[in-house]
């Protein structure tokens, strides 16, 4: 039909007799084609037939379908689909050989039936004529009122898509009759709305108080449906056979879910996209084999705490500016693929994805944490951390990622306790060998001159979100390099100078006495950095509580596992936003330090492990303690 492609908006007429001599035709696509004539002479060996946009309101009775394996009637005008059709050729054959058509199933070979987007379709029936059916797709059939209860004859049916069939009146029964279903898609079926008028008496007796139910009609069937009932009554009878379940866009609230779903012992994929939930439902934790959890576009979602340890993919994309404020993982969580739109600038004042990023208002940071960083003038930070509800307020925040603490504040001079100082964008020094104590970290600070408002508009997405300069720390002696691009949180730009103060924790072998260190700040305009400074932090050797133990338990920190952030040439580009978006990119200003690196280093899977397996008890048991202090300050022994 290539000759007709120039008129794609039109439907084309074709006589059925045009196919009469195609005796061996097995696959036929006649999308948006008007067929004229009798279908009695249609090729009878057809295995796959696609007739999108079929113009008649019913399937012709003489269409031979006894050998069909796949039938796609999407976007058609049919009003009903029934499995029993007459076939003139078989009837004629019956008269000749005396056979009986009584038990002959004319669609006995059909495995795939697709009736999606048939807006006039009102009923689907006679499933006893479809014993081999495996896949039923009736997506977006907005007028569909009934699916025949003979669907229980489809013992091989394992995939059912009833998405957006929100007028279906007997959903309760038909899903409950399925024997081997593994995937159920009920997106946009208004499961969050009460549909009590559609319930039968038996269901009403079983269900009383909730907004969504999952009902099992037989020992091996599965039902997912809006039932105003108490789901606790169903917790012991839920089916084990379901593998994939989608409840997207069903207006389900936090109260819509049961407390326990452990009976869905085979469930591996759960899609809750587009529902108005505030947190991950508690029942998700009871799914023993869950591998994929999707909560994309749940605009009210604020927290995801302790998803199942078996999870391998967590999807948290949002098309809006809102984003999840807190994600907490189990200490023994397996590595997973975390997918989200890591939006720049939309970070709230309190924000944490455990193992990746933690942001909190400076006034909320405990004093002993600040002192452990070597930031001795605590009152200085507290006075500047003014927290209000106004979006225009200046809220100084602490950002932690990769084992690096950092904060911005408005000031023209760096703190007086910085020992090593240098004008300009870089500083070099040798770690002294005179100290008997172990070097554990260093503080780095630079003073930045802000651009004019016009320059901010040119180089930034928003003048309230200044671009963070790139900090490169090179251990020349050990030939190691860390390139850090700080996560951007909201700051209000109205002064001439800003100070960026950072604390870098190191492992046992990254920094030692005698090592020559160079630190450079790189910006599109190098003149913006006025002065740099360094102060070394040593372990005093005293036995005491490890205040930073929780932070040290993160996996992707310096001294931990930074392999996902390592370039081919051996350097580390520490940038969560870029890595978890689509891989490590080396921009032109990287090439000053990584000249031989690739422009893009492909990473397979973007796997992420939140906490270090070397410290599995750092956070404590699941559900033990609700406050920040219960997780942030473990004992020295555990740390």
C-alpha positions as CSV (number, residue, x, y, z in Angstrom):
1,X,0.0,0.0,0.0
2,X,3.0,2.3,-0.3
3,X,1.4,4.1,-3.2
4,X,-1.3,5.5,-0.9
5,X,1.0,6.8,1.8
6,X,0.7,10.4,0.5
7,X,-2.9,10.5,1.7
8,X,-2.3,9.2,5.2
9,X,-5.4,10.8,6.7
10,X,-7.7,9.0,4.3
11,X,-9.2,5.5,4.6
12,X,-8.8,3.4,1.4
13,X,-11.2,1.0,-0.3
14,X,-10.2,-2.4,-1.3
15,X,-12.3,-5.3,-2.7
16,X,-12.0,-8.5,-0.7
17,X,-11.6,-10.5,-3.9
18,X,-8.2,-8.9,-4.4
19,X,-6.8,-11.4,-1.9
20,X,-8.7,-14.5,-3.2
21,X,-5.6,-16.1,-4.8
22,X,-3.3,-15.6,-1.9
23,X,-3.6,-19.2,-0.6
24,X,-0.5,-19.1,1.5
25,X,-0.9,-15.7,3.0
26,X,-0.3,-15.9,6.8
27,X,0.3,-12.3,8.0
28,X,-2.0,-9.5,6.8
29,X,-2.0,-5.8,7.8
30,X,-5.0,-3.8,6.5
31,X,-4.9,-0.8,8.8
32,X,-7.5,1.9,8.0
33,X,-8.6,0.2,4.8
34,X,-12.3,-0.1,3.8
35,X,-12.9,-3.6,2.5
36,X,-15.9,-4.2,0.2
37,X,-17.4,-7.5,-0.7
38,X,-17.8,-10.9,0.9
39,X,-15.2,-12.2,3.3
40,X,-16.0,-15.8,2.6
41,X,-13.1,-16.1,0.2
42,X,-10.5,-14.4,2.5
43,X,-7.3,-16.4,2.8
44,X,-8.1,-19.1,5.3
45,X,-4.5,-19.8,6.3
46,X,-4.1,-16.4,8.1
47,X,-2.2,-16.5,11.4
48,X,-1.9,-12.8,12.1
49,X,-4.5,-10.1,11.1
50,X,-4.3,-6.4,11.8
51,X,-7.2,-4.2,10.9
52,X,-6.8,-0.9,12.7
53,X,-9.6,1.5,12.1
54,X,-12.0,-1.2,10.9
55,X,-15.1,0.8,9.8
56,X,-18.0,-1.7,10.5
57,X,-19.7,-1.9,13.8
58,X,-19.2,-5.7,14.0
59,X,-16.8,-8.3,12.7
60,X,-18.2,-9.9,9.5
61,X,-19.7,-13.3,10.3
62,X,-18.1,-14.9,7.2
63,X,-14.5,-13.7,8.1
64,X,-12.5,-17.0,8.4
65,X,-10.6,-16.9,11.7
66,X,-10.3,-20.5,12.7
67,X,-6.5,-20.4,12.2
68,X,-5.8,-16.9,13.6
69,X,-3.2,-16.7,16.3
70,X,-3.2,-12.9,16.7
71,X,-6.0,-10.5,15.9
72,X,-5.5,-6.7,16.3
73,X,-8.7,-4.6,15.8
74,X,-7.5,-1.4,17.6
75,X,-9.1,1.9,16.8
76,X,-12.1,0.1,15.2
77,X,-15.8,1.0,15.2
78,X,-16.9,-2.4,16.4
79,X,-19.5,-2.3,19.2
80,X,-19.1,-5.9,20.4
81,X,-16.8,-8.8,20.1
82,X,-18.0,-12.4,20.4
83,X,-16.0,-15.5,19.9
84,X,-18.6,-17.5,17.9
85,X,-18.9,-16.8,14.2
86,X,-20.3,-18.7,11.3
87,X,-18.0,-19.8,8.6
88,X,-19.7,-20.7,5.2
89,X,-16.8,-22.9,4.1
90,X,-16.9,-25.0,7.3
91,X,-20.7,-25.2,7.1
92,X,-20.4,-26.4,3.5
93,X,-17.7,-28.9,4.5
94,X,-20.0,-30.1,7.3
95,X,-22.7,-31.0,4.8
96,X,-20.2,-32.9,2.6
97,X,-18.5,-35.1,5.3
98,X,-21.4,-35.1,7.9
99,X,-19.3,-33.6,10.7
100,X,-20.8,-31.6,13.4
101,X,-19.9,-28.0,14.2
102,X,-21.3,-28.0,17.7
103,X,-18.0,-28.4,19.5
104,X,-15.9,-26.7,16.8
105,X,-14.2,-23.6,18.3
106,X,-13.8,-21.1,15.4
107,X,-11.3,-19.0,17.3
108,X,-9.6,-22.0,19.0
109,X,-6.1,-21.0,17.9
110,X,-6.3,-17.3,19.0
111,X,-3.7,-16.4,21.5
112,X,-3.5,-12.6,21.2
113,X,-6.6,-10.3,21.0
114,X,-6.1,-6.5,20.9
115,X,-9.2,-4.3,20.9
116,X,-7.5,-1.2,22.2
117,X,-9.0,2.3,21.6
118,X,-12.3,0.9,20.3
119,X,-14.3,3.7,21.7
120,X,-17.7,2.3,20.7
121,X,-17.0,-1.2,22.1
122,X,-19.5,-2.1,24.8
123,X,-19.1,-5.8,25.4
124,X,-16.6,-8.7,24.9
125,X,-18.0,-12.2,25.2
126,X,-18.0,-15.9,24.3
127,X,-14.6,-16.6,25.8
128,X,-15.5,-20.3,25.7
129,X,-14.6,-20.1,22.0
130,X,-11.1,-18.8,22.9
131,X,-9.5,-21.6,24.9
132,X,-6.0,-20.7,23.8
133,X,-6.2,-17.0,24.6
134,X,-3.1,-15.8,26.4
135,X,-3.1,-12.0,25.9
136,X,-6.2,-9.7,26.2
137,X,-5.7,-6.0,25.5
138,X,-8.8,-3.8,25.8
139,X,-7.0,-0.6,26.7
140,X,-8.9,2.7,26.4
141,X,-12.2,1.2,25.5
142,X,-14.1,4.0,27.2
143,X,-17.5,2.7,26.5
144,X,-16.9,-0.9,27.6
145,X,-19.5,-2.0,30.1
146,X,-19.2,-5.8,30.2
147,X,-16.7,-8.5,29.8
148,X,-18.4,-11.9,29.7
149,X,-17.9,-14.1,32.7
150,X,-17.0,-17.0,30.4
151,X,-13.5,-15.5,30.6
152,X,-12.9,-18.2,33.3
153,X,-12.7,-20.6,30.3
154,X,-9.4,-18.9,29.3
155,X,-7.2,-21.1,31.4
156,X,-4.0,-19.9,29.6
157,X,-4.7,-16.2,30.0
158,X,-1.7,-14.6,31.7
159,X,-1.8,-10.9,30.4
160,X,-4.8,-8.6,30.8
161,X,-4.8,-4.9,30.1
162,X,-8.0,-3.1,31.0
163,X,-6.5,0.4,31.4
164,X,-8.9,3.3,31.2
165,X,-11.9,1.1,31.0
166,X,-13.5,3.0,33.8
167,X,-17.1,2.1,33.0
168,X,-16.6,-1.6,33.2
169,X,-19.3,-2.9,35.6
170,X,-18.2,-6.5,36.3
171,X,-14.5,-6.0,36.9
172,X,-14.8,-7.6,40.3
173,X,-15.9,-11.0,38.9
174,X,-14.0,-11.2,35.6
175,X,-10.5,-10.6,37.2
176,X,-11.3,-13.0,40.0
177,X,-12.1,-15.8,37.5
178,X,-8.7,-15.7,35.9
179,X,-6.6,-18.8,36.6
180,X,-3.0,-18.0,35.6
181,X,-2.9,-14.3,35.1
182,X,0.6,-12.8,35.8
183,X,0.2,-9.2,34.6
184,X,-2.7,-7.0,35.3
185,X,-2.8,-3.4,34.0
186,X,-5.5,-1.2,35.5
187,X,-4.2,2.3,34.8
188,X,-6.8,5.0,34.9
189,X,-9.6,2.8,36.1
190,X,-10.7,5.1,38.9
191,X,-9.9,2.5,41.5
192,X,-9.7,5.3,44.2
193,X,-13.4,6.1,43.7
194,X,-16.2,4.2,45.4
195,X,-18.1,2.0,42.9
196,X,-20.4,0.3,45.4
197,X,-23.3,0.4,43.1
198,X,-21.5,-2.1,40.8
199,X,-20.8,-4.6,43.6
200,X,-22.8,-7.8,44.0
201,X,-24.3,-8.9,47.3
202,X,-21.6,-11.5,48.0
203,X,-18.8,-8.9,47.5
204,X,-20.6,-6.4,49.8
205,X,-20.8,-8.9,52.6
206,X,-17.0,-9.5,52.3
207,X,-16.0,-5.9,52.1
208,X,-16.9,-3.0,54.3
209,X,-14.6,0.0,54.8
210,X,-11.8,0.5,52.3
211,X,-11.4,2.2,48.9
212,X,-9.4,-0.4,47.0
213,X,-9.5,-4.1,47.1
214,X,-7.8,-7.1,45.7
215,X,-10.1,-10.1,45.6
216,X,-9.4,-13.8,44.9
217,X,-12.4,-15.7,43.6
218,X,-10.7,-19.1,43.4
219,X,-7.6,-20.6,44.9
220,X,-5.4,-19.4,42.1
221,X,-7.1,-16.3,40.7
222,X,-6.2,-12.7,41.1
223,X,-8.3,-9.6,41.4
224,X,-7.4,-5.9,41.6
225,X,-10.4,-3.6,41.9
226,X,-11.9,-0.7,43.7
227,X,-13.9,-2.2,46.5
228,X,-15.1,0.0,49.5
229,X,-14.0,-2.7,52.0
230,X,-11.6,-3.5,54.7
231,X,-8.6,-5.0,52.9
232,X,-7.4,-6.6,56.0
233,X,-10.1,-9.2,55.4
234,X,-8.3,-10.2,52.1
235,X,-4.7,-10.3,53.3
236,X,-4.8,-14.1,53.9
237,X,-6.4,-14.9,50.5
238,X,-4.6,-12.7,47.9
239,X,-3.2,-14.6,44.9
240,X,0.4,-15.6,44.7
241,X,0.4,-15.8,40.9
242,X,0.6,-12.1,40.0
243,X,4.0,-11.0,38.7
244,X,3.3,-7.5,37.4
245,X,0.7,-5.1,38.6
246,X,0.0,-1.5,37.4
247,X,-2.4,0.7,39.4
248,X,-1.2,4.0,37.8
249,X,-3.4,7.1,37.7
250,X,-6.2,5.6,39.9
251,X,-6.5,8.4,42.4
252,X,-5.3,6.2,45.2
253,X,-4.5,7.9,48.4
254,X,-2.3,6.6,51.3
255,X,-5.4,5.1,53.0
256,X,-6.3,3.1,49.9
257,X,-3.7,0.4,50.5
258,X,-3.8,-2.6,52.8
259,X,-1.2,-3.1,55.5
260,X,0.2,-6.3,54.1
261,X,0.7,-7.6,50.6
262,X,3.0,-10.5,51.4
263,X,0.5,-12.9,49.9
264,X,1.6,-11.5,46.5
265,X,4.7,-13.7,46.9
266,X,5.5,-13.7,43.1
267,X,5.0,-10.0,42.4
268,X,8.1,-8.5,40.9
269,X,6.8,-5.2,39.3
270,X,4.5,-2.6,40.9
271,X,3.5,0.6,39.2
272,X,1.9,3.3,41.3
273,X,2.5,6.2,38.9
274,X,0.3,9.3,39.1
275,X,-1.4,8.6,42.4
276,X,-1.8,11.2,45.1
277,X,0.2,9.3,47.7
278,X,2.4,11.2,50.2
279,X,4.7,8.3,50.9
280,X,5.5,4.9,49.8
281,X,2.7,2.6,51.0
282,X,3.8,0.5,53.9
283,X,2.5,-2.7,52.3
284,X,5.1,-2.4,49.6
285,X,7.7,-3.4,52.2
286,X,5.9,-6.7,52.6
287,X,6.4,-7.8,49.0
288,X,9.1,-10.5,49.2
289,X,10.3,-10.5,45.6
290,X,9.7,-7.0,44.3
291,X,12.3,-5.9,41.8
292,X,10.8,-2.8,40.1
293,X,8.9,0.0,42.0
294,X,7.6,2.9,40.0
295,X,6.1,6.1,41.5
296,X,6.6,8.5,38.6
297,X,4.6,11.7,38.7
298,X,3.2,11.1,42.2
299,X,3.2,14.9,42.7
300,X,2.4,14.7,46.5
301,X,5.1,12.1,47.2
302,X,7.4,13.3,49.9
303,X,9.1,10.2,51.3
304,X,10.2,6.7,50.2
305,X,11.5,4.9,53.3
306,X,12.9,1.5,53.4
307,X,11.8,0.0,50.1
308,X,12.2,-3.8,49.9
309,X,15.8,-5.1,49.9
310,X,15.1,-7.1,46.7
311,X,14.5,-3.9,44.7
312,X,16.6,-3.5,41.6
313,X,14.9,-0.4,40.0
314,X,13.3,2.6,41.7
315,X,11.6,5.2,39.4
316,X,10.8,8.6,40.8
317,X,10.5,10.9,37.8
318,X,8.3,14.0,38.0
319,X,7.1,16.3,35.2
320,X,6.4,19.0,37.8
321,X,8.8,21.0,40.0
322,X,7.9,18.9,43.1
323,X,10.2,16.2,44.1
324,X,10.6,13.6,46.8
325,X,12.3,15.1,49.9
326,X,13.5,12.0,51.6
327,X,14.5,8.5,50.5
328,X,15.9,6.1,53.1
329,X,17.3,2.7,52.3
330,X,17.7,-0.5,54.4
331,X,21.4,-0.9,55.5
332,X,21.5,-4.3,53.7
333,X,19.9,-2.9,50.5
334,X,21.2,-4.5,47.3
335,X,22.5,-2.2,44.6
336,X,19.7,-0.7,42.5
337,X,19.1,1.5,39.5
338,X,17.7,4.8,40.7
339,X,16.0,6.8,38.0
340,X,14.8,10.3,38.6
341,X,14.8,13.8,37.0
342,X,17.5,15.2,39.1
343,X,16.3,18.8,38.6
344,X,18.7,21.6,39.3
345,X,17.4,24.3,41.7
346,X,14.2,22.6,42.9
347,X,15.7,21.2,46.0
348,X,13.7,21.9,49.2
349,X,15.4,23.1,52.3
350,X,15.2,19.6,53.9
351,X,16.2,17.0,51.4
352,X,17.9,13.6,51.5
353,X,18.4,10.6,49.2
354,X,20.3,8.4,51.6
355,X,23.7,7.4,50.2
356,X,23.6,10.1,47.6
357,X,22.7,13.6,48.8
358,X,21.6,15.2,52.1
359,X,20.6,18.9,52.4
360,X,19.4,20.6,55.6
361,X,19.1,24.1,56.9
362,X,22.2,25.1,58.8
363,X,20.2,25.9,61.9
364,X,19.2,22.3,62.1
365,X,22.7,20.8,61.9
366,X,23.8,19.6,65.3
367,X,26.6,21.6,66.9
368,X,28.7,18.5,67.5
369,X,28.6,17.7,63.8
370,X,29.9,21.2,62.9
371,X,32.7,20.9,65.5
372,X,33.7,17.5,64.1
373,X,34.2,19.2,60.8
374,X,36.6,21.6,62.4
375,X,34.2,24.5,62.0
376,X,34.9,25.9,65.4
377,X,33.0,29.2,65.3
378,X,29.5,27.6,65.5
379,X,27.7,30.8,66.5
380,X,28.9,32.3,63.2
381,X,26.9,29.7,61.2
382,X,23.8,29.8,63.5
383,X,23.5,33.5,63.2
384,X,23.5,33.3,59.4
385,X,21.1,30.4,59.2
386,X,17.8,32.3,59.3
387,X,14.9,29.9,58.5
388,X,11.5,31.3,57.5
389,X,8.7,30.1,55.3
390,X,9.2,32.9,52.9
391,X,10.5,31.8,49.5
392,X,12.7,35.0,49.5
393,X,14.3,34.2,52.9
394,X,18.0,33.5,53.0
395,X,18.3,30.0,54.4
396,X,21.9,28.8,54.6
397,X,22.0,25.1,54.0
398,X,24.5,22.3,54.6
399,X,25.0,19.9,51.6
400,X,26.6,16.5,52.0
401,X,27.5,14.2,49.1
402,X,30.6,12.0,48.2
403,X,31.9,12.5,51.8
404,X,32.0,16.2,51.2
405,X,30.2,18.8,53.4
406,X,29.7,22.2,52.0
407,X,27.8,25.4,52.6
408,X,27.4,28.9,51.0
409,X,27.2,32.1,52.9
410,X,27.5,35.8,52.1
411,X,30.8,37.2,53.2
412,X,33.8,39.0,51.7
413,X,36.5,37.1,53.8
414,X,37.1,33.5,54.6
415,X,37.3,32.3,58.2
416,X,40.4,33.2,60.1
417,X,41.3,29.6,61.1
418,X,42.5,28.7,57.5
419,X,46.2,28.2,57.7
420,X,47.1,27.9,54.0
421,X,45.9,30.7,51.8
422,X,46.4,31.8,48.2
423,X,45.1,34.6,46.0
424,X,43.4,33.5,42.9
425,X,41.8,30.2,41.8
426,X,44.4,27.6,43.0
427,X,46.5,26.6,46.0
428,X,49.4,24.1,46.4
429,X,50.9,22.7,49.6
430,X,52.7,19.7,51.1
431,X,51.1,17.9,54.0
432,X,53.5,18.4,56.9
433,X,55.1,15.3,58.5
434,X,55.6,16.9,61.9
435,X,52.2,16.0,63.3
436,X,51.9,12.7,65.2
437,X,48.2,12.5,64.6
438,X,46.4,10.9,61.6
439,X,45.1,13.2,58.9
440,X,41.3,12.5,58.4
441,X,40.1,15.4,56.3
442,X,40.7,18.9,55.0
443,X,38.7,22.0,54.9
444,X,38.7,24.0,51.7
445,X,37.3,27.5,51.2
446,X,37.2,30.1,48.5
447,X,35.8,33.6,48.2
448,X,33.8,34.3,45.1
449,X,32.9,37.6,43.5
450,X,29.3,37.4,42.1
451,X,28.4,38.3,38.5
452,X,26.0,41.0,37.6
453,X,22.3,40.0,37.2
454,X,22.7,40.1,33.5
455,X,25.6,37.7,33.6
456,X,23.6,35.4,35.9
457,X,20.7,35.4,33.4
458,X,23.2,34.5,30.6
459,X,25.0,31.7,32.3
460,X,22.3,30.3,34.6
461,X,18.8,28.7,34.3
462,X,17.7,31.2,37.0
463,X,19.5,34.1,38.6
464,X,18.6,32.6,42.0
465,X,20.6,29.5,41.1
466,X,24.2,30.5,40.6
467,X,26.4,28.0,38.9
468,X,28.7,26.1,41.2
469,X,32.4,26.2,40.3
470,X,34.3,23.0,39.8
471,X,36.7,22.0,42.6
472,X,39.6,19.8,41.6
473,X,41.8,18.2,44.3
474,X,44.9,16.5,43.0
475,X,47.3,14.4,45.1
476,X,50.3,14.8,42.9
477,X,52.4,12.3,44.9
478,X,49.8,9.5,44.7
479,X,48.6,10.5,41.2
480,X,44.9,10.8,42.3
481,X,42.4,13.4,41.3
482,X,38.8,14.2,42.4
483,X,36.7,16.6,40.4
484,X,33.7,17.8,42.4
485,X,30.7,19.7,41.1
486,X,28.5,20.6,44.0
487,X,24.7,19.9,43.9
488,X,23.0,23.3,43.4
489,X,20.4,24.3,46.0
490,X,18.5,27.6,46.1
491,X,20.4,30.7,47.3
492,X,19.4,34.3,47.0
493,X,21.9,36.4,45.1
494,X,22.0,40.0,46.3
495,X,25.5,40.5,47.7
496,X,28.9,41.1,46.0
497,X,30.8,38.3,47.7
498,X,30.0,34.7,48.7
499,X,32.1,32.2,50.5
500,X,32.0,28.4,49.7
501,X,33.2,26.4,52.7
502,X,33.7,22.6,52.3
503,X,34.9,19.7,54.4
504,X,36.4,16.7,52.6
505,X,36.6,13.4,54.4
506,X,39.3,10.9,53.2
507,X,40.0,7.2,53.7
508,X,43.1,5.6,55.0
509,X,45.4,6.1,52.0
510,X,44.2,9.1,50.1
511,X,46.1,11.8,52.0
512,X,49.3,11.2,54.0
513,X,52.2,13.2,55.4
514,X,54.6,14.3,52.7
515,X,52.0,14.3,49.9
516,X,52.0,17.3,47.5
517,X,48.4,18.6,47.0
518,X,47.0,21.0,44.5
519,X,43.5,22.4,44.7
520,X,42.0,24.4,41.8
521,X,38.6,26.1,41.3
522,X,37.5,26.2,37.7
523,X,34.8,28.6,36.4
524,X,34.0,29.9,33.0
525,X,35.4,33.2,34.2
526,X,38.4,32.5,36.5
527,X,38.5,36.1,37.8
528,X,35.4,35.4,39.9
529,X,37.4,33.5,42.5
530,X,39.2,36.0,44.7
531,X,41.0,33.8,47.3
532,X,41.4,30.1,48.3
533,X,42.3,28.6,51.7
534,X,43.0,25.1,53.2
535,X,42.9,23.9,56.8
536,X,43.9,20.3,57.7
537,X,41.8,18.2,60.1
538,X,43.5,15.5,62.3
539,X,42.3,12.7,64.5
540,X,43.0,13.6,68.1
541,X,43.3,9.9,69.0
542,X,40.8,10.0,71.9
543,X,38.1,7.3,72.2
544,X,34.8,9.0,71.7
545,X,31.5,8.8,69.8
546,X,32.0,8.9,66.1
547,X,29.7,11.8,65.4
548,X,30.2,11.4,61.6
549,X,29.7,7.7,61.6
550,X,26.4,7.8,59.7
551,X,28.0,10.0,57.0
552,X,31.0,7.6,56.7
553,X,28.6,4.7,56.2
554,X,27.6,6.0,52.7
555,X,29.0,3.9,50.0
556,X,29.9,6.4,47.2
557,X,32.4,8.6,49.2
558,X,36.1,9.2,48.9
559,X,37.6,6.1,50.5
560,X,34.5,4.1,49.6
561,X,33.3,2.9,46.2
562,X,33.6,5.6,43.6
563,X,34.0,3.2,40.6
564,X,30.8,4.4,39.0
565,X,32.2,7.9,38.8
566,X,35.7,7.0,37.6
567,X,36.8,8.0,34.1
568,X,38.8,5.8,31.8
569,X,41.9,7.7,32.6
570,X,41.5,7.1,36.4
571,X,40.1,10.4,37.7
572,X,36.8,10.7,39.6
573,X,34.1,13.1,38.5
574,X,31.9,13.6,41.5
575,X,28.6,14.9,40.2
576,X,25.4,13.0,41.2
577,X,23.1,15.0,39.0
578,X,25.0,14.3,35.8
579,X,25.7,10.7,36.6
580,X,22.2,9.6,37.6
581,X,20.7,11.5,34.6
582,X,22.4,9.8,31.7
583,X,26.1,9.0,32.5
584,X,29.4,10.8,33.0
585,X,30.0,13.7,30.6
586,X,33.4,15.4,30.3
587,X,32.7,19.1,29.5
588,X,35.5,21.4,28.0
589,X,36.5,22.6,31.5
590,X,37.0,19.0,32.6
591,X,39.6,18.5,29.8
592,X,41.9,20.9,31.5
593,X,42.5,18.1,34.0
594,X,41.3,15.0,32.0
595,X,42.6,15.7,28.5
596,X,42.5,12.0,27.4
597,X,39.1,11.2,28.8
598,X,36.1,10.4,26.6
599,X,33.4,12.9,25.9
600,X,30.9,10.3,27.3
601,X,31.6,7.2,29.3
602,X,28.8,4.8,29.0
603,X,27.7,3.1,32.2
604,X,25.6,0.0,32.2
605,X,22.6,0.3,34.5
606,X,23.7,3.3,36.6
607,X,23.8,1.0,39.7
608,X,23.7,2.7,43.0
609,X,24.4,1.3,46.5
610,X,23.3,3.6,49.3
611,X,25.3,2.4,52.3
612,X,28.7,0.7,52.6
613,X,28.4,-3.1,53.1
614,X,31.4,-2.7,55.4
615,X,29.2,-1.1,58.0
616,X,25.8,-2.9,57.8
617,X,24.7,-1.9,61.3
618,X,25.4,1.8,61.1
619,X,21.7,2.8,60.9
620,X,20.3,0.1,63.1
621,X,17.3,-2.2,62.5
622,X,14.5,-1.3,60.3
623,X,11.9,0.9,62.1
624,X,14.2,1.5,65.2
625,X,14.0,5.1,66.0
626,X,12.2,7.9,64.0
627,X,14.4,10.9,64.7
628,X,17.4,12.0,62.8
629,X,19.7,11.5,65.8
630,X,18.8,7.8,65.9
631,X,20.5,7.4,62.5
632,X,23.1,10.1,62.4
633,X,25.0,9.3,65.6
634,X,25.8,5.6,66.0
635,X,28.2,4.3,68.6
636,X,32.0,4.4,67.9
637,X,32.0,0.6,67.9
638,X,29.4,0.4,65.1
639,X,31.1,3.2,63.2
